[in-house]
Amino acid sequence: MPGKLRRRGKKGAGLARETKDSSALPLIEAACVAAEVPRALGLARDLEGAGFFDATIVGQWSLAHDFLTQRVSEAVDGLDCALRMSKSPEARLRFFVPGILVRILHGQTSLILEHLRPLAGDSAMEVSEAVQAFGVRPQAEILGPKIFDELLDWAQDEHPWVRRTAVEAVRPQGVWVKHLRWAVESPAYLLPLLDALRFDDNRYVANAVGNCLNDISKKNPELVYEVIARWQEEEGGPFLDRMIAKGLRTRVKSGDPRAFLALGMGNAEVDATVTLESGKVARPNRALEFALALKTPGGKALMALVYEIETPGKSLSRPRKKRYHGGKIQIPKNAKTVFRIKERLFDSAATPLIDGDCVARFFLNGKQVASVEFTLKRR
């Protein structure tokens, strides 16, 4: 699931599930009362009784969808009730309307998409993204490539969030959603939509196109390189470079030389050293602070920075490794430049960190140029 539904503030741990202290259920219940939803009073109590606060965040969304759909179905006109909810001033209620529409209009794909389109342009981005995940994507699973009969028209909508929804909803892999099987197996079906949006002048739409290309590149890199080469030969839109950079970020992380060539970055001789300024002992959930000093004996260089942090795994032969995209960096001619990088090692109940020796490695255009060792101690 993209964007705001998986908010990650400054490398944060992501969007957390609701607790009793942070719950929006009272506000949602009040908004339901105002929208004349049957049995609105008691919604929060019933959800809590069903284990809402013990569920994962996805489980909480699922429970809320089920309980709200049940109540909407009891209205004299369920569709009219859902549409009243879609006009509620409370965005946290509007967030659930796409999923409710899919449930009460089950099988009526054209009607579902007709009512989803205005919601895709909602003033709250989380509502627009709920349209992608809970509304359009389930229809794409049912219709397969025929979904583009509708989405190619959405790609011409005046509202950029509607255009963004058109492509984010059919990403082959996405985030927090099931893979879209037909798009994973036959990503060429997506090309007319991507071609229609490659001239878009909105940054969020450009990000969506890049995200989709990146998904495709994980299993079909050749197709992505062909598309990018064609786009670069023809006239491009204002965010073409952004689309390409985002579309190749997985290939850059993997060190694929073709990705650097497509991004206009060649090889250069670089002298590199790295120090860990936060100390040789790292603690979970605290920032590691690296100082990467670079110098090119020759001319200036534009290069892609990737860094990898290796920590102990449950098996000595299988350490945990995670790579991060540091973006493009400009190294001036004959001048030592220091780049400062902050990263955190997150500890969680699901995947607790393990004490021991660690190493951080730094790559420029896929070639390792520096590394530094440190020790992880949870306590």
C-alpha positions in Angstrom: 0.0 0.0 0.0 1.5 3.3 -1.0 2.1 6.7 0.5 0.3 8.0 3.5 -1.2 4.7 4.4 2.4 3.5 5.2 3.8 6.9 6.5 7.5 6.7 7.3 8.6 9.9 8.9 12.3 10.3 8.6 13.1 6.6 8.3 10.5 5.9 11.0 9.1 2.5 11.8 5.9 3.2 9.8 2.3 3.7 10.6 1.4 2.2 13.9 -1.9 0.4 14.8 -4.3 2.3 17.0 -4.3 2.0 20.8 -7.0 3.0 23.2 -5.2 6.2 23.9 -4.7 7.1 20.2 -7.9 5.7 18.8 -10.0 7.6 16.3 -13.0 5.3 16.9 -14.9 8.0 18.9 -14.6 10.5 16.1 -15.6 7.9 13.5 -18.6 6.9 15.6 -19.7 10.6 15.9 -19.2 11.0 12.1 -21.4 8.0 11.5 -24.1 9.4 13.8 -24.0 12.7 11.7 -24.2 10.6 8.5 -27.3 8.8 9.8 -25.6 5.4 9.7 -27.8 2.7 11.3 -26.7 1.7 14.9 -23.9 4.2 14.8 -24.0 4.6 18.5 -22.1 1.7 20.0 -19.7 1.2 17.0 -16.6 1.9 19.1 -17.8 -0.4 21.8 -18.6 -3.2 19.4 -15.2 -2.9 17.6 -13.3 -3.0 20.9 -15.3 -6.1 22.0 -14.3 -7.8 18.7 -10.6 -7.4 19.6 -9.9 -4.2 17.6 -7.1 -3.0 19.9 -5.4 -6.5 19.8 -5.3 -6.6 16.0 -2.6 -5.5 13.6 -3.2 -2.3 11.8 -4.4 -4.2 8.7 -6.6 -6.3 11.0 -8.0 -3.1 12.5 -8.9 -1.7 9.0 -10.5 -5.1 8.1 -12.6 -5.1 11.3 -13.7 -1.5 10.8 -14.7 -2.3 7.2 -16.7 -5.3 8.3 -18.6 -3.5 11.1 -19.3 -0.4 9.0 -20.5 -2.4 6.0 -22.8 -4.4 8.3 -24.4 -1.2 9.5 -24.6 0.4 6.0 -26.3 -2.7 4.7 -29.1 -2.2 7.3 -30.0 1.2 5.8 -33.1 1.4 3.6 -30.7 2.4 0.7 -27.2 1.2 1.5 -25.6 3.0 -1.4 -27.2 6.3 -0.4 -25.9 5.8 3.1 -22.4 5.1 1.9 -22.5 8.2 -0.3 -23.5 10.3 2.7 -20.5 8.9 4.5 -18.3 9.9 1.5 -19.4 13.5 2.1 -18.6 13.5 5.8 -16.2 16.2 7.0 -14.3 13.5 9.0 -11.6 12.1 6.7 -11.1 9.1 9.0 -14.7 8.0 8.1 -14.3 8.7 4.4 -11.2 6.5 4.5 -13.4 3.4 4.8 -15.9 4.3 2.2 -14.0 2.7 -0.8 -13.9 -0.6 0.9 -17.6 -0.3 1.9 -18.6 0.5 -1.7 -16.8 -2.6 -2.9 -18.6 -4.8 -0.4 -22.2 -3.5 -0.8 -21.9 -3.3 -4.7 -20.2 -6.6 -5.0 -19.8 -7.6 -8.7 -21.0 -4.2 -10.0 -17.6 -3.1 -11.2 -18.6 -0.3 -13.4 -20.8 1.3 -10.7 -18.1 0.8 -8.1 -15.5 2.6 -10.3 -18.0 5.4 -11.1 -18.4 6.1 -7.3 -14.7 5.7 -6.6 -13.5 8.2 -9.0 -14.6 11.3 -7.1 -13.2 9.9 -3.9 -9.8 9.4 -5.7 -9.6 13.2 -5.8 -10.5 13.6 -2.1 -8.9 16.5 -0.3 -7.3 14.1 2.2 -4.6 12.0 0.5 -5.2 9.0 2.8 -8.7 8.8 1.4 -7.4 8.8 -2.2 -5.0 6.1 -1.2 -7.8 4.0 0.3 -9.4 4.2 -3.1 -6.3 2.6 -4.6 -5.9 -0.2 -2.0 -9.5 -1.0 -1.0 -11.4 0.1 -4.1 -9.6 0.0 -7.5 -7.1 -2.8 -6.8 -9.8 -5.4 -6.0 -11.5 -4.5 -9.3 -8.2 -4.9 -11.1 -7.9 -8.4 -9.6 -11.3 -9.2 -11.0 -11.1 -7.5 -14.4 -7.5 -8.1 -15.2 -6.1 -5.9 -18.0 -9.7 -4.9 -18.9 -9.4 -2.4 -16.0 -7.6 -0.1 -18.4 -10.8 0.6 -20.2 -11.6 2.7 -17.2 -8.1 3.7 -15.9 -6.9 5.2 -19.2 -9.7 7.7 -18.8 -8.7 8.3 -15.2 -5.2 9.1 -16.5 -6.6 12.1 -18.3 -8.5 13.5 -15.2 -7.8 17.1 -14.2 -7.1 16.1 -10.6 -3.5 14.8 -10.2 -4.6 12.4 -7.3 -7.0 10.7 -9.6 -4.2 10.2 -12.2 -2.0 9.0 -9.4 -4.6 6.5 -8.3 -4.9 5.1 -11.8 -1.3 3.8 -11.8 -0.7 3.1 -8.1 -3.7 0.9 -8.0 -2.3 -1.5 -10.6 1.3 -1.7 -9.4 2.5 -5.3 -9.8 3.7 -5.6 -6.2 2.8 -2.5 -4.2 3.1 -2.2 -0.5 0.9 -3.9 2.1 -1.3 -5.4 -0.7 -1.3 -8.7 -2.4 0.7 -8.9 -5.6 -1.4 -8.3 -8.7 -0.7 -11.6 -10.4 -1.5 -10.8 -14.0 0.5 -7.5 -13.8 3.5 -9.4 -12.3 3.4 -12.1 -15.0 2.6 -9.8 -17.9 3.7 -6.2 -17.1 3.5 -5.1 -20.7 -0.2 -4.6 -20.1 0.8 -1.6 -18.0 2.7 0.2 -20.7 -0.1 2.2 -22.3 -1.0 3.6 -18.9 2.6 4.5 -18.1 3.1 6.0 -21.6 0.0 8.1 -21.0 1.4 9.5 -17.8 5.1 10.0 -18.6 4.5 13.6 -19.6 2.6 14.4 -16.4 3.6 17.6 -14.6 2.7 16.6 -11.1 5.4 15.2 -8.8 3.1 12.7 -7.1 2.0 11.2 -10.4 5.6 11.0 -11.5 6.5 9.2 -8.2 3.6 6.7 -9.0 5.0 6.0 -12.5 8.5 5.5 -11.0 7.1 3.2 -8.3 5.4 1.1 -11.0 8.5 0.8 -13.1 10.5 -0.2 -10.0 8.0 -3.0 -9.3 8.4 -4.2 -12.9 12.2 -4.1 -12.7 12.3 -6.6 -9.9 11.3 -9.5 -12.3 11.5 -7.9 -15.7 14.4 -5.5 -15.8 14.9 -5.8 -19.6 11.4 -4.4 -20.2 12.1 -1.4 -17.9 15.4 -0.7 -19.7 13.6 -0.8 -23.1 10.9 1.6 -21.9 13.4 4.0 -20.4 15.6 4.0 -23.5 12.6 4.8 -25.7 11.5 7.6 -23.3 14.9 9.1 -23.3 15.1 9.1 -27.1 11.8 10.8 -27.4 10.6 14.1 -26.0 10.0 13.8 -22.2 7.9 15.5 -19.6 9.2 17.8 -16.8 9.6 14.8 -14.3 11.0 12.2 -16.7 14.3 12.1 -14.9 12.5 11.6 -11.6 10.4 8.8 -13.0 13.5 7.0 -14.3 15.5 7.5 -11.1 12.6 6.0 -9.0 12.0 3.3 -11.5 15.6 2.1 -11.3 16.2 2.3 -7.6 16.1 -1.4 -7.0 18.5 -2.0 -9.9 20.8 0.7 -8.5 20.8 -1.0 -5.1 21.7 -4.3 -6.7 24.6 -2.7 -8.5 23.4 -3.3 -12.0 25.8 -1.3 -14.3 23.0 -0.7 -16.8 21.1 1.3 -14.2 24.0 3.7 -13.8 24.4 4.1 -17.6 20.6 4.8 -17.9 21.0 7.5 -15.2 23.9 9.1 -17.0 26.5 8.1 -14.5 29.9 6.7 -15.6 32.8 5.2 -13.7 35.3 7.4 -11.9 38.3 6.8 -9.7 37.3 7.7 -6.1 39.3 7.7 -2.9 37.0 7.0 0.0 37.1 6.6 3.8 34.3 6.3 6.3 34.1 6.8 10.1 31.3 6.1 12.5 30.9 9.4 14.4 28.3 8.1 16.8 30.8 5.6 18.3 31.8 2.0 17.8 28.9 0.7 19.9 25.4 0.9 18.4 22.1 0.8 20.2 18.7 -0.2 18.7 16.4 2.7 17.7 19.3 5.2 17.9 20.9 6.9 14.9 24.1 5.7 13.5 26.0 8.7 12.2 28.5 8.1 9.4 31.0 10.5 7.8 31.9 9.4 4.2 34.8 11.3 2.8 35.3 11.2 -0.9 37.8 12.6 -3.4 38.2 12.1 -7.1 41.8 12.4 -8.3 40.5 13.1 -11.8 37.5 15.3 -12.8 34.2 15.8 -11.0 31.9 12.8 -10.8 28.1 12.2 -10.5 27.6 8.8 -8.8 24.9 6.8 -7.1 25.4 6.1 -3.4 24.1 2.9 -1.8 25.0 1.7 1.7 24.5 -1.7 3.3 24.3 -2.5 7.0 25.0 -6.1 8.1 24.0 -7.2 11.6 24.1 -10.7 13.1 21.4 -13.2 12.2 20.0 -16.2 14.0 22.5 -18.3 12.0 26.2 -17.3 11.9 26.3 -18.2 8.2 23.3 -15.9 7.4 23.7 -12.4 8.7 21.0 -9.8 8.2 21.7 -7.4 5.4 19.7 -4.3 4.4 20.6 -1.9 1.6 19.6 1.8 1.5 19.5 4.1 -1.5 21.5 7.2 -0.8 20.6 8.9 -4.1 22.9 10.7 -6.5 25.9 12.6 -5.2 28.1 15.1 -6.9 31.8 14.8 -6.1 33.8 17.9 -7.1 37.1 17.8 -8.9 40.2 17.4 -6.7 38.4 18.4 -3.5 37.7 16.3 -0.5 33.9 16.2 0.3 32.4 14.7 3.4 28.8 13.3 3.2 27.1 12.7 6.5 24.6 9.8 6.7 22.2 8.9 9.5 20.5 5.5 9.7 18.8 3.5 12.5 18.7 -0.1 13.5 15.2 -0.8 14.5 14.3 -3.4 17.1 10.9 -4.9 17.2 9.0 -7.8 18.8 8.7 -9.5 15.5 12.3 -9.3 14.5 14.5 -8.5 17.5 18.1 -7.4 16.8 20.9 -9.7 17.9 24.0 -8.5 19.7 27.3 -8.9 17.9 29.7 -7.6 15.3 28.3 -5.5 12.5 29.6 -3.8 9.4 28.4 -0.9 7.2 29.5 -1.0 3.5 29.3 1.9 1.0 29.0 1.6 -2.7 29.4 4.0 -5.6 27.9 2.9 -8.9 27.7 -0.6 -7.6 31.4 -0.8 -6.5 32.3 -1.0 -2.8 34.5 1.9 -1.8 34.6 1.9 2.0 33.4 0.0 5.1 33.4 0.4 8.8 32.9 -2.1 11.6 31.0 -1.6 14.8 29.3 -3.6 17.6 25.6 -3.8 18.3 24.5 -4.1 21.9 20.8 -4.1 22.8 21.4 -3.3 26.5 
